[in-house]
Each structure stands twice: as C-alpha cells, then as structure tokens.
C-alpha cells in the first residue's frame, strides 16, 4: 500500500471489531515480510496505528490471540523494541523487554547527546551493534536528545573508505539514524593545538624510548629518561614529528600523568605517534603524526557537545585517564556509563583477530556467514528486527556474561517462522523413485494451488505437482518396512508395498491411502513429483563455529583453536517455487529447517556458475535448538 492508503487505513481502526476487521486483514497482508509499515525504521504512521490498536480493546484482544499473525508480530515487535511509543514512563517498556534501563544518568534535564564511535578498520560486529543501539536508545528514545556518529579515523595503517561506508550502511540497516556524521580527522588541527597546550603546561613530553623498553617500564612503574625534558625541547620535537623529519619519526608524545599509578592506564600513555608510510583515506599526506584514541576520544567528545559517553566495560580502567584529559585541559565535562559487551561462546569479537581471518583467507570475507559481524549474521539469516530486539533485551547492564548462541537464533526463529514460505528439497544423492498405485493414484500430472505457509494464508500460494511417480530421500526409503503406512506430507498416507532389498534403493512402490489417519503414522516424509516440472538444483550449506574453545583468553593464539571444518554442503533438488527465489529471501525447507537464499537461479553472472551451472545457494539458519 502507498502512504496515503496506509493513512486512510489507520483512520479506520478505532471502531468495533466488525467494522475494523477488513482493515485489519488489509494491514496483515501489507505486513507480510515487513518489519515496519514503511521503510526500515519506526515512523509516525507506525506510532499512530500502534497506539490506535492499543486503545481499541476489540482489536487488541484479537491481536493477542494471534488471529492476524503478521499484525501480531509487528505489534509485539514495536511494543518491545520501541518502548518510547507508550506514554507510561520513559523507561517502562524497556523493562518489559527484559532489561533495566533506569540508569539514573546525571544532568539529563540539561539535554542528552550520546555518540557512537567506531574505528573504520573493519566491519561492525555484534558487539558494536550493541554499543550503537544503546547509544541510539538513550540519545533518541529515553531522553529525546541526540545521537552522533563519529568515525574514529586516527590510524591510516588500518582504516579505509570501504570500512567507513560499510559502518554507515550497517547502522542504517539496523534502523539507526545519527543526527550528525563526523570524523575524528575533522578535528586534527584542534587536537594538534590541544596537544601543544598539554606540552606547554608541562603535562606531556616527547619520548624516543623503543617500544619494548617503554612497555616494560610501564609495567614495572619506571619513569622514562625523557620524562623531565624541558617544555621548549618537547615543543621542538613535536614540530619535528609534524614535519616527519628523521628525528621526529623516532619520537612519540606521552601524557605526563604518572609513571607508577596502580592503574596502568594512567602510566604516561602515548597520545601522538608518527606514520609517514600510509596516506590517510580522508586527509591524504597532510599529516605525518596522528592522535591516539585515548587522547582524541575525550577531547573531541567534549568539543562536539557529547553529554553522555557510553562504552563497554573493557574501557573502565581508562575512565580516570579520560577524566584527566578533561580536567587538565579545562574542557567541558562528559558523563560516562560502562556497559558489558556481548560475549558469545566459541566466538571472538576482536577486530584485529577478525581481520586476520579475512586477510589469511580463513573466511570468505567480512560478510562470511560464520563471522560475528552484522553483515555475517545477516548473511546467515538473522533478520534486522530480531537483531535489534535481541540486543535491546540485553540492556546496559555492567554484568559480564558469556552467552550461548541459542537465545540469539531463537529470537530470530520467532520473527521469521510466522511469515516465511515453506518449500521442499531432497538430496540429489541416491534419490528413490516411488511408483504410486491404488485407486487414488493420479493417472497423469495434476497441478494444484496450495498455501506457502500452513498457518498464514497471507504468505500466498504455490504450485504443487502431483503425478503417478514421485521422488523421496534415500534415507527415508531405507527406514521403511514392507506394508508400513507412511504419510506423504501435504498429500496423504500410503502403504509401502514393494521395497527391493538393495543398497542404494533405486525404486519402490507405494499404494496410496489418502484417507488414512496421519496421526497413526510414525514417518512423515517429504517428496517431489517425478513428472510435470523441472527440478530446481540447489546447494544446502551448513556452518559451524570458527573456533573450538568456548572462551578465548587475551593471550591465546587464535590459530591454535581454529576449527578445521566449519562448513558443509549437500546438493539437492527443490520444487519449482525455489527457482523463483532471489538473494536474501528466507524460506523453510520442510523437515530440514530455515534457509536464507545467498544466490537465486537468476543471480549468477555470465560464466560465474562453473560446471554445475546456475543453482540456488541456500544457507542454513540456526533456530536455537543447536548451539550454532
């Protein structure tokens, strides 16, 4: 429906049930395979319709009874994922979503501006997704303020425009729209001035101690031999660093905080270092030195007007350092809140380690379905709605836990199960042809329209072909006994009459008994007509964890725990409807599970399909039953 039609429909949802039922059914049809009424985020129209239905007891009762599966799914998702839609309290609905959002943030009456601060050195992983969604929630939802996106591009050796663009695209995919997009590189001149100020105050110094010695001195609480250099000498060397001269390239700038503080993050951290080897993807060769994150983060946060900086607990030890820069430079204060990052078993979220997997060819790329990136889990089949819902449910707690993937994928199943079409696939290896006999056996090819989803007519219909001969899986045929009654799913029962004692079984005979009681049979099998249409070739992919250890320690070598066998593929034949699918469609293959289409029959470029030819590539989507 177009926007004007949706507005008209919204105005007709406040009457009694009899008057609104046809409009509810129109709404249900419109929401098939849609998360929101329009686009990829909550709109005023979503709010209007939701609040109208919430206030209408007749409509609400019907929705709660799941009388309209798509409306029920949408209504529940909006209720859980967008607590701002209700007017009870600012955080009441977030609590209903399973997490406590009542953080008692300071000075919120003066306005709230949060920020998300990723480094464009890789693709967003699900840990970043949590940081982004929480910053979006507190900035936009809980306090009606702002959320800024700032790309922390201070390391040209690792960063690129590709990663930068991917971050923006992934945030948009998750329905996150920042009020402003800036870059730390926008403030290189300002940061240069702030560093000069620190040096002039005697609060920073130039140091050419080699990295190994510096690390050892910091660990042991030993001051650098250059710690008491004069301000003039430090300023002179800082200018040499700016020029990229031989002398400058041997130095870095360190903040003069403490050399033996019990908190090692306070032991004179490096705040500027040189890099003349790599051009910056935005500023080119203008700069030969770049600020470090620990310095740039608080300085630019304050300068940009951020009021509340949310970041994961891995930065907790650096919070005093953050505060020191604000206090020492006399900058506007920024409130901080630490939340626990998401940790999953047999998964690591280190961007450096993930990049190594990509660079060494251990995975297909950052969007590999085995990768814990936003694009990876999306390619595996995670819906945007379920991803948002799952992360928001975790909340901003500081409690660090390692989760199983079960609940993650179970949340996705709840989202897709009511709305995705059902199809049939048989493994190509040793398929068995079964001849159908009896009075009820068709004498020729018959095509009938059947629902794509047994419980959701709005998903539509598909062609089902019936004929005197069918194919079944070899494994099913081997499990049969002569004269056993089995159920052909979507058709009816039949008796196994002829079953050759051969391996593999090549053919058999089944006498149809369509009026038989399917509840009385132990075996319900899938089948495909052997006549009347061309079987659609497909690859059924499944994936396992990338690593074998439940929890990697910081000093673990990833290579020692890489799973040598992380993917498997089987060739299959599918019904004709599968041939019409395109990339990103999600389906359920009867008795096999849910799958996302990675490539449809028409998605291949000339020559790309190889000797196999065009085929449908399907990725298995975990459902929470198995820990994958």
N, C-alpha and C positions, 0 to 999 in steps of 0.2 A: 504494500500500500504506500501511496505517496504521503507526504507530510500533511497536506490538507485533509486527506481521507482519514488519517490517524487522529487528527484533531477533532474531526466530526465524530468519529467513533468514541473518543474519550468523553465527549459531552453526553453520550447516551448510556453511560454505565452506572447511573445513580438511581435507577428505578427499581421496581420489583423484579423478581427473577424471570418471570415470563417475558417481560419487556426487554430485559438485557441479555437473555440467553443467546439470541442470534448474533449479537455484537460480541459477546464473549467468545463464541465459536470463531468468528472472524479474527478476533485477536489471537486466539490459539493457533490458527492457521498461519497468521503472519509471523508468529514467534518460532515457527519450526526452523531449527538450526540457527536461530538468532539469540544472542545474549541480551541485547538491548533493542528497544523499538526502532531506533535509528543509530547507525554508526557503531562505534566501538566503545562508547562510554555513556554514563548516565546523563540524560538530557532532561530539560524541564518537562518534556512530554512524558518521560518515564515517571517522573515525580508526580505529575498530575494524575496519571492513570493509576499508579500505585495507591496514592492517598484516597482517590475516589473509591477504589475497590476495598481498601482497608476500612473505610467508613460505611460500607454497604454490607450489612450482616448477611443478606441473602447471597450476595456474590462471594463473600468471604467464606461462608460455610461450604459452598460448592467447590471453591478453590482448595480448601483444607482437605476435602475428601478426595482430591486428585481427580475430579471429574473432567478437568481440562489439563492434561499433563504438561503442555508447553507453558500455559499461563501459570500453573502451579510452580513449575521450575523457575520461571522468570520472577514471579512474585517472591519466592523464598530466597532466591539469589540476591535480589535487590534489598530485601529486608536484612539479610545477613552481611552483605558486603558494603552497604551504604547506610550505616546507622544514622547519618545526618537526616535521612528522609523523614524520620519521625520527630515529633516535637517534644518528646518527654523530657530528656536531658541531653546534654551534649554528648555524653558517652554511654548512655543507657543501652543502646542497641549493640555497641561494640562488645559490651559484657555478654549480651546474649549470644554473640558469635563465638564465645568460649574463651575470651581473654579479658584481662583487666586493663583498661585504657586510662584509668584515673590516675595519672602520674603526678598531679598537683604541680605542673610546670610553673616556674616563677614568672611573675610580671606579665602574665598573658593579657591582662587588662590594657597593657600598653601596645598590644599588637604582637602578632606572631609571624615570623618569617623563618621557614626552615630551608634546608638545602640538601641536595643530593650531589655528592662529589666523587664521581668515578674517574679513574685514570683511563684514558683511551689507549690501553696497552693490550686489550683483548676484548672478547665479547662478554656481555653481562652474564654472570651465573646466578643461580637462585638465591645465593647469599646477598648479592647486590639487589636482587628483586625485593627482598625483604626490607633492606635499607631504603629503597626508593618508595615502596608502598607505605612504610611507616612515616617517612617524611611528608609524603603526599597527604596521608590521613591527618596528621597533626597540623600541617600547614593549611590545608584547604577545608577539611571536614570538621575537626573538633573545635577549631578556633577561628574559622572563617578568615584565615590570613592568606599568606602566600607561600609558595614553594619554588625555590630557584634550582635550576640545573647548572652546575658549573663543572666543566671538564678540566680535570687537574693535569694539564699537559706540560709538565715540567721536566720530562725525561725523553728527549728526542730519540734516544737509542732504542726505545721500546714502543713508541707511540706512532700512530698513523691515522690518516684521514679515514681509512676503511673502518677502523675500530670506533673512531669518533662518530661516524654516520650510523654505524650499527647500534650504538648505545641509544642514540636519539630514536631510531626506528623501533627498537625493542621496548622502550618506555611508552611510545605511542601505542604499540601493540597491547600493552598492559593497561591502557586507558589512563596513563599518567601524562598530564599536560602541565609542564612547568610554566610559570609566569614569565620567566626570563631564561635565556640561554646565554651563558658567558663562558669564558675560558680563563684559566689562571694566567695564560700568556697575555691576556688583555692588560694585566697589571704588572708586567715585568719591569716597567720603568718605576712604578710605585714601590715594588718590592726592592728594587735596587736602592732607592732612596731610603727605605726603612732599614736596610742592612747597613748602609753608610751611617745612619743615625745610631744604630747599635754600636758600631765600631767607634764612632765619635764619643759615645758615652762610656767607652771602656768596657762594654758588655759583649764584645765579640772580638775575635783575633784570627789572624791568618796562621795556618799551620801546614807544614810540608812533611809531617811525620808519615811514614809509609803506613799503608792500611793495616797490615798485620800487627805492627807495633802499636798503632793507635787503638786497635781493638783490644789488645792485651792490657794496655794502660787503663782503658776504661773499665775493663772487668776487674782489675786489681786496685782501682782508685788511685792511680798515679797521675800527677799533672803533666801535661805536655811541656817540653822545654821551651816552647814558644808562647806559653800562656801569658807571660808578662811583657810581651812586646809592647812597644810604645804605640799610642794611637796613630801617630804620624806614619810609622812603619807599616802598620796594618792597613791604613788607608792607601798607602802607596802600592802595596802588594795587591790590594783589592782592584785597583785600576789596572795593574798588570794582568790580573785574571780576566778583566773585562776585555783587554786587548787580545788575549790569547797568546801572550808572549811566552817564550820558553820558561822564564821564571814563574809567570802566573800559572802555567799549566801544572806546575808541581804542587800548587797550594789548593787548599780549601779554606772556607771560613767556618769557624766554630763559635757557637754561643758560649759566653763565659758565665755559666750558671754555677756549676760545682764540679769538682773532679772526683769527689768521694761520697756523693749523696747515696744513701741506702737504695734509693730508686735509681737504677742505672740509666733510665731515660733522661735523667737530669744531669748526667755527666757530660757536660760540654758537647751537645750534639752538633753534627755538621749541618750548616744551614745554607751553604752555597758550595757548588763544585763545578769544575770546568768540563766542557765537552766541545771539542772542535771537530770531531770526526763525523758527527751526524747533523745534518741540516734539520731544523725544526719544521714540522709539516705546516706550520702557520707563519712563523717569523723568519724562516729561512736561515741565513747566516748572520743575521743581525747581532745575535748574542753568542758569546763564547763561554758563558757561565750561566748556570740556572739555579733557582732556589730549590731547596728541598721541601718535601711535603710538610714536614713538621713546622717549618717556618712560614711557608706560604699559607697554610690552612688557617691558622688563627688570624693572621694579618688581613687576608682577603675576606674572611668571614666577617670580621668587624667592619672593614671598609665597605663591603657590599650591603650592609644592613641586616645581616642574618641575626636573628634574636635567639634562636634555639638550634644548637647543633646536635643532631642525633647520630651516634656512631656506635659500632659494635664494641663489645667488652674487650676485644683484643687491644684497644687503644686506651684502656683505663689507666695503665701506668704512665701514659703520656699526657694525661689530663693536666697534671701540675705544670708540665712543660708548656702546654697550650696557654695556661693561665699566666705563666711567667712572661711570655712574649707580650700579652695584652697589657699586663701591669707595667712592665719595664718600658714599653713604648708609649704608655699612656693612651691606649686605644679604648674605644667603646667596648663594654663588656658583652660577652656572649654566654648564654646559659648552655650547659651541656647535659645530655642524658645518654647513658650507655645502655644498650640492649644486647641480648645474647644473639649471636649469629646462628644461622641454621646449620646444624651439623647432621649428616646422614651416614649410616654405616657404609663401609666399603666405598667411600667417596671422599675426594679431597677438593677443596674449593680455592686452592692456591692458584692464582692466575699464572704465576711463573711456571708451576708444575703442569698446568693445563696447556700452556703454550708449548712446553717441551713435547707433550704428546702430539700436538699438531705438527710441530716442526720436524719431528722424527718419523712422522707417518704412521704412528701407532693408531691414529684415528683418521677418519676421512676429512675432518676439518672442525672448526669451532661449532658447527651445527650438527655434528655427528650425534645420532640418537642415543649414544652411550655417554655423551658428555653432560655434565650437570649445569650447562648453560641454559639460558632462557630459550635460545633457539634449539638447543639439543632436546630439551624436554618437550618443546613444541613439535619438533620433528618426530619425536617418538609417539606423540599423540595427545599430549596434555592440552586441554582447552584453556583459553585465556581466563574464562570465568572461574574454572576450578583452581587455576594457579593463584589468582587473586584471592579467592575465598580461603584457600588453604593457608596462605601466608598471613592474611589478616587475622585468621584464627589463632596464629601463634602469639600474636600480641608483642608488646615491647618489654616483656619480662627480662630480667637480668640472669635468670637461671639458665645455665648452660647444660643442654642435654643433647645426646646423640640419638637421632630418630631413625627408625626403620622406614623404608620407602613405602611400606604397606599403606599407611594412612594417606600419604601423598597421592598414590594412584587410586586408592579407594574413593577419594574425593572426586577424582576425575570420572570414575565409573558412574557415580551418582548423577553427574552432569550429562554424560553422553548416552547412558543406557535408555532413557525415555525417548530419545529423538533420532537415533541413528538407524538406518535401514538394515535389514537382515539379508544376507546372501549365502550362497553355498559354494564350497570348494572341496575338491577331492584331490588327494595326492596323485600325481601322474604315475609314480612308480607302481607298477603291477595292479592297475585298476582292474576290477572284475566286472564283466558284462553279465547282467542278470536278465533272463527271458521271463516275461510276465505271462502267466496263464490264468485260466479261470474265466467265468462269465463276466467278471467286472474288468478284465484287462482290455485296454483300448485296442481297437483294430488298426488305428492309424495315429498320426500326430494330432494332438489337441493342445491348443494354447488357451490358457485361462488367466484372467487378471486376479492377482492375489495381493493382499496388503504387504507392504515392505516391512511393517512393524506390527506384530500381532496385537499390541495394546494401544497403538496410536495411529488411527486411520489418517490423520493429517499428514503423516510422512509420505503418503501416496501409495501407488500400486505398482506392480511389476508383472512382466510376463513369466508365467511358469509353464513349461512344456511337459506334457505327458505323452508317452509313447509305449509301444509294446516291449521295448528294451530300455534298460537303464544301466548306469554305471554306479558301482559302490566301491568303497575303500577296501583294499586287500585285508587290512587288519580287522574290519568288521566281518568280512566273509569267513575268515579263519576262526572267528569266535562262535560261529553258528553251529547248530546241530540239525540234522535232518528232521523235518516235521516241526521244528521250533517255530513259534509265531513271533514275528518281529514287527515293529512299526516303522513304516517309511514316513519320515517327518513331512508334514504338510500334505499328506495324501491319505494314508490309512494303513491297515495291517495287511500282512501276508504270511503264508506258511512257506518255509524253506523246504522244497520238495526234492530237488536234485542238487547234490553238493559233491563234486568229484574229490576223491582222495589224492590230491596233487598239491605240490608246493612250487611255485605260487599257483593259487587257484585262478583259472582263466575265465571260466564261465559257470553259471549255475541257473537254477530255475526257481521262481517264486510264484506261488499261487495266491492271487490277491484275495483278501477278505476284508474289504474296506469297511464293513460294519463291525468289525471286531473291536473289542474294548482295548484302547491303547494303554489304559491303566493296568491291564493284566500282563503286559509285556515287559521284559527286563531290558530289552535293547531297542533304543530309538536311534535310527541311523539316517544319515544324510545321503542324498542320491542326486544324480543328474540324468536327464534324458539322454539316451544314446542316439537320438534322431531329432530332427526338426530345427537344429541351430548349431552353429559352430562354437565349440567350447572355447572359452577365453583363457589363454595361458597367463599364469601368474607366478610370482616368486613370493613365498611366505617367509619373511625374515623374523628371527627372534634374537634377542640380545641378552647378555649377562653383564655383571659388574666388571669394571675395568681393573679393579684390584682385588686381591684375595684376603686382605686383612681388614677386619671390621673398623679399626681406627688407626690411622697413620699417625705416628709421632712426628714432631717437628724435625728431628734429625734422621728420620727414616729415609732411605733411598727408594724412591718410587719404583725404579727398575726392578728392585728385589721382590716387589709384590705385585707386579703386573700380571693380570690373568692372561695366560697364553691363548685361551679360547673364549672369545667374547661374542661371537656371532655364529649363527647357523642359518641355512636357507634350504627350503624344500620347494621343488617345482610342483605346481598344482594346476588343475583345470577348474574353471569357475563358470557360473551361469552367465548368460548373455548380458545381464544388467551390470556386471562388474566391468565389462568393456566400455561402458559409458562414463565411468568414474574419471575424475581428474585429480591432480595433486591436491593434497590437504583434505580431501573428503575422508570421512570416518565412517566405517561400517562395522557390523558384527558378522563374522562368518559362523554359521550355526555349528555348535559343538567345538569350535576352535578358538573363539574369543574375539576381542575387538582389534581392529586394524586401522591404521592410517595409510592412505594412499600416498606413496612417495613419488610414484610416476604412473600416470594413466597410459592407456594404449596410444593416445594422441599427443603425449608429452615428450616423445623422443625426437631428437634432431636427426637429420639425414645421416646415416652411417653410424649413429651412436649405439644402436641396439645390438650390434655384433651378430654373431652367427645365430643366436637364439631368436633374433627378430623382436619386434615390439611385443611388450608384455606388461602386465600390471605388476608393479612392485609394491608390496604391502608390508608394513612394519607392525609387528605385534605390539599391542598396548597393554601393559600390565594393569591388573584390576585390583590389586591389593591382596589377592589370595596367595600369591607367591612373593617372596621378598626380592623383587627385581626393580 
